[in-house]
C-alpha cells in the first residue's frame, strides 16, 4: 500500500500555489497547523525535503518540484474519476459508439464532436468510418449507438441532415481532362477507376457510381484521392474531400454528358432512440445542430448543393 495519500499531495500543491501555509489554509478551508502537519508527514514518509522556506514564502526544492509534477497527474486523474462516477450515477454513458459514412462531410462531424466533448468531458466517443452497408450492419448488430450515412435503408428511420455531392474527378494530365470535350459514361468504362469497397466485408462490392472494366478498390476515400492525384485513375469522390484540389487546379472535374456530380443525401440514425442514454441523445442533438447551422439559405444555392458546405461554389 502507498505510504502517502492524495490529500497530502493536495495540501502540498495548495501551499506552493498560495505561496505559504496561511494562504493555503484559506484556499482549502483547513487550519494552517493541519496543512503544515500534512506536509511535514509527507516529507518524513518520503524521506526527502519537498519545501524550503525563503523569507515568508514556501518554495519547492528540485526534488519536490519533480515529485509534485508527477503527483499533479494523479490529482487530475482522481478528479476525472470522481467526475466520471457522478456521470455514471446520473445515467450518462462512459462510451458512445458512432459510425460515420465516408461520404459525410468530415468538418461538420468534427465540429459536433468538439461541442459534445465540451459538454460531456467524461464520455469517450469511438468513431467508426464506414462505407455503404458497413454502417447499417454495425447499427443492426448493436455495435454502434448512432450512424450518420447515406442511402438509409427503409427499415432504419433516420433524421435527414443534409446532402453531399460525389464529383467525378481526374488529374489535369489524365485523358479525361481534355479541354472542351464532353465524355459519356460509356467513355469511362474502358478507363481505370478507383472506388471504395463496402466496409462490412472486404470482398463486398465497391461504391458503384459507374462500374468500369478496370475498377480498382480501396478501403478509404483518402486512399482513392491519392491514387487520383497520382494521375493513373479517376474516381467519384465527395466534394468536401476534393474541393480544395479543384480550386487549386491539382484536380479537375470530368465533363460528363450526364453531369459531373451526383447527390447523396445523408441522415442520422439511432440504434434505439427510446433506449438511448443522455449522452447519446446529446451527441445526436449536436450533430443535427451543426449540420443545420451549415445549411445555406434555400434561395442561396440550388437544391443539389451540399448542405454541409465546405468551400466556394464550383462551376460545374
N, C-alpha and C positions, 0 to 999 in steps of 0.2 A: 504493500500500500504506500502511496506517496506520503512523505513526511509533511509537506506543506499543502495549503489549501488555496483555492482560487480567491477566497476572501482576503487572504494575506497579500496576494499579488494585487488585488484591487485596492487595498489600503496603500501599498507602496506606490502604485500608479497615481493615486489621488494626491499623495504627498509631493511627488515630483511635479505633477501638473499644477498644483496650487502653490508650490514653492516653499511649503512649510507645513508643520503639523496642525497649527491653529486654523489656517485657512482650509486645509484638507478636511478638518473636523466639520466645518460649516458645510462643506460641499457634500459630504456623505452622511451628515446628520449623526455623527458619533462624537464622543468626547476626545480631546487631544490625547489624553492618557491611554485610552483604549487603542487608538491608532498607533501611538508610539510603542505600546506593548506588542501589537501585532507585527510591526516592522522589526523590532528587536528580536522577537521569537523567530521570525523568518530568517534573519541573518544567522542566528545561532543554529537553527536546524540545517541550514545550507553550509555553514562553516566558512562563509565569506562575507566581506563587507560590501553592502549594496549602496549605502548612502554615506556621504560625508557632509558635515555642516560647515558652510563657509559664511561667516558672519551670521546673518539671520536666515539664510536660505539653505535648504537641504538639496544637495545635488547628487546625482548618480555617480558612482565610481565606474571605471571602464567595465568591470565585471558586472556591476549592477545594470549598466546600460544594455549589455549583451543579453543578460538573462531576462530583463523586463521586456525586451523586444520580442523574445520567444513567448513570454507569458501573455503578451498582448494578443497574440494569435489565439491562445487558449481562451482568453476572456471573450474575444469576438465569437469564437465557436460556441461558447456557453450561452451567449446571448441569442445566437441563431437557433440553438436547440430549444431554448425557452420559447422563442417566437414560434418555432415550428410546432411545439407541443400545444400552444394556445390555438394555433390554426387547426390542428388535428382535432382538438377538443371541440372546436366550433364547426367541425364537419368540412373543413377545407382540405382538398386533396393535396397530397405531397408531390404527386407526379401526374402530369397530363400527357397523353399520347396524341399527337396531332399529325395527320397525314396531309401533305400539300402536293397537288399535281404540279409537275414541272412547267406546265404552260401558264400557270397563275403568276402574275407579276410579283416578283420577289420583294421589291422595295416596300410595297404595301404590307405584305405579310410581316416583314421585319419591324416595321413601324408599330403594327398591332402587338407584336411580341414585346417590344420595348415598353409600351404602355402597360401591358399586363404585368411585366416584371416589376414595374414601379408599385403597382397596387398589391401584388402578391409575391413579395420577395422570397418567401419560404417555399414556393411551389416551383418545381422543375418542369420544364416542357421538353419532351422528346419529339423531335421533328423528323418525320419520315417523308423523304422526297419520292413520290410515286409517279407512275405513268400509266395511262389508260385504265385498265381494270385492276391495277395494283391497289389503288385507294379503296374502291368498293369492297375488294376482297378483305383488306385489313379491317374495314368497318364491320362487315358481316361476321367476321370471325371473332369480333370483340377485342382485337389487338390495339385498336385506337379508339379514342373518345370522340374525335372530330375529324372531318375531312373537308378540305377545300379543293374542288376539282371540277373538271368539265364533263359534259355528257353524262349527267346524273341519271342512273337507271330509274325506271318508273317506280320500282318498289322502294326507293330511298328518297323520301320527300326532303327537299332542300330549300334553303332561302337564297334566292339569286343575289349575287354580289356584284357581278359585272361581266364584262366580256373582253377577251383578248384576241388579237389578230395574229394569225400564222401567215408569215410572209415568205414567199419563195425567193431565196437569195443565192447569190454566187459571187465568186471572186471577180474583180474587174477584168482579169485576163482570161476568164472562162469563156467558152464558146457561147454560153447563154447571155453574155453581157454585150453582145454585138449591138451597137447603137443603131436605132432606127428599125430594128427587126422585132416583129411580134411572133412569139412562139405559141404552139398549141401543146396540149397535154400529150399528144402523140409524139411530138418532137422530144419530149422529156424521156420517153420510155427506153430509148437506146443509150441514155446517158447515166453516169454513176450518180446515185442519190444516197445520202446518209440519213437514216431515220433512227428514232429512239424506240427500243423494244418495250413491250409491256413489262412493268416491274413485278408482276405477280409470278412470272415464270420466265426463266432465261431463254426458253425455247418458244415463247409466245410471239404473236405477230407484232410487227413494228407499227408505228404511227402511220396509218395508211392515208396519206394525202394524195399520192398519185401512183404509187406502186410501179416502179421502173424495173427493167430487166436486170440492171446492175445495182441492186439495192444492198447497201452495207448497213448493219445495225450496231448501235452502241447503247450504253446504259444511261447516258445523261445528256441533256441538251447542250451543256457547255462543251462536251467532247465533240458533238456534232458541229458546233460552231467552229471549233479549232480546225476540224477537218475541212470545212468550207473555206476558212481563211487560208488554208494551205493551197487551195486552188484546184484540187482534183475531184471535187464533188459539189453538188448543190444540195440544198435542204429547205424544208419548210420549218421555220423557227419562229418563236414568239417575238412579237415586236419589241418588247422591253429588253430582250436579250440582244437584239441586233440594231436597235435604234441608233446608238452612238456610232457604230461602224458604218451604217448607212449615211449618217450625217457627215462623217469624216471621209467618205468615199472609199473606205477599205473593203466594203461590200456593196453590191448593187442589187436592187430588186429586179427580178427577172420579169420582163414584159410579156405577159401571157394574154392570149386572146380572151380567155375566160376570167381574167383578173389575177393579179399577183398576190392577193391577200384573201384569207378566209377567216371568218369569225367563229370563235369558240366561246360560248357562254360558260361561266363557272358559278358554282353555288357553295354554300356552307351546309354541311350535313352532320347531324348529331348521331352517334351510335344509338343513343336512347335519351332523348331530351328530358323525358319525365324523371329519369333516374340520375341525370347529370348533376354533379356537385356544384357548389357555389363558384369555385374557381373555373371549372369548365364552362359554366354559363357566362361568366365574365369574360373569358377569352373569346367566346362567340360574339359577345357584345363589342369587344374591342375590334375584332375583325370586321364586323358589319359597319362600325363607325368609321374606321379608316377608309374602307372602300367607298362608303357614302360620301365622305369628305372629298375624295379624289374624283368623284364623278363630275364631269363638266355639265354646264347648263344644257338643257335639251336643245336649245336653238343654236348653241355654240358649235357643235360638231354633228355630223350625220350619225345615224344610229350605229354604224359599223365601227365607229371609233372606240378604242379601248376605254372602258370605264375606269381603269386604273392607269391614267395617263402617265407616261414616263419619258416624254420628250416632245419635240416640236412635231406638228402635223406633217406627215410625209406627202410628197406629191406623187401619188400612185394612181 
